[in-house]
Amino acid sequence: MGIGQEATMSAIRRTAATLAVAMAATLVLGATAAQAASFEGTVVAKDKQARTFSIKQDEGAGTVKIKVNKATRFERLTGFGALRRGMKNVEANARRNAKGRWVATEVSRRGGGGGGGGGDDGPDHS
């Protein structure tokens, strides 16, 4: 093989290696994204001992059971104890764990009720 052919083969091998790394990264990132979801709806069940609750989704996608743990963040809720059966406008961002169960990363209440805000108006706003 001549010098030109060796350079071409080396370039092909580098390109193939780069492509393989890019494909592997895409597969890993794609799998991670597929393992996360957001659920919105009404709390229909709660198990204090198991630290789980179930949401009947607003968009007709069924009911999903979600576990909370010490890493779960709560927004507009004081914690797991604040969740009540029948509570509407609950949103949970969750990831699947190794056992395939949904574990909440964040749980919050949507909306904030009336009041209309206005706190961001500047001093010259009329």
N, C-alpha and C positions, 0 to 999 in steps of 0.2 A: 504494500500500500504506500502511495506517495504522500508527501508532506501535506498537499492540498486535501487529499482524501482523509487523512488523519484529523485535520482541523475540522473538516465537515462532520465527521463521525463524532468528534468531541462536542461540537456545537449541538448535534442532534441529541446526544446523551444528556447534556445540560438542560436542554429544552424539555426533554421527556421527564427528567427529575423534577424540574420546576412545575410542570403540569401535574405530576403525581402529587406533589405537596399541595398545590392549589386545590385539587380535587378532594384530597383528604380533609383539608380545612373546611371546604364547603359542606362535606358530609357531616363533620362534627358540629359545625355551627348550625346546620339545618336540623339536626337531631335535637340540639339544645332548644332551638326556637319551637320545635314541635312539642316539647315537653312543658311549655308554659302556656297558661291561658288566663283569661279574665272572665269571671262569672258575675252576673248582676241579677238581682231579684229579691224574693221574699224568703226569710228564714222560716222553714217549715218544721225543723227538728233541731234539737241540741242535746248533746250528751256531755255532761260536765266531767264525768270520770274519764272518758276517752278523749276529751277536749276536741270534739268534732261538732260540726253543725252542717245542716243541709240547706241548700238554696234551691228553691223552685225558680228557674230562670224566667225572666220577663219575656224573652223572645221565643218561648215555646220549645226550647231545646231540652226540656226535661229537668230532672232534679239531680244535683250533684252533692256528694258528701265531701267535706273539706276538714282537714285537721289543722289545728293551730299548735305552735310550739313557742319556746322562749324567744326565737328569732322573729316571730311574726310581729309586724308593726301594725298599730291601730291608728286610724285617722277619723276624727269626729266620733270616736267611741272611746270609752275609758278602758277598754280591754275586753277579753273574752266574756267576762261576767256581764257586760252591758248588752250582749246579744240576747234577744228574746224571740221566742216563737211568735210568728206573725209580723215581725219587724220588716218593713218594706224598705226599698231603696238601699239595699246592702250590696256592696261590690267587693269581690275577693279576687286578688291576683294570686295565682298558685302555680306550683311546679309539681310534676310527678316525682315521687321518690322511687327508690330502688324496688319497692314492692308494688309500684304502679298506683299508689294512692296520692290524692291531691293534698299538698301541704301549703297552707297560705303563707305568702311572703308579706302580704298587706291586706287588711280588711278595713273598709271604710263605709260611711254613709254618703250617698250621693245627695246633691242638692243641699240647700241650706235654709230653706224656708224663705219667707218674705223679707222685708226690710229694705231691699233695693240697693244696698251698698252705699256708694257715694263717698267712701273714705278716701278715694284716690283723686278727688277733685282738687285742683290747685287753688291757691288763695284768690285768684282773679276769676274763678269760674262762677257763672251766674245761671 
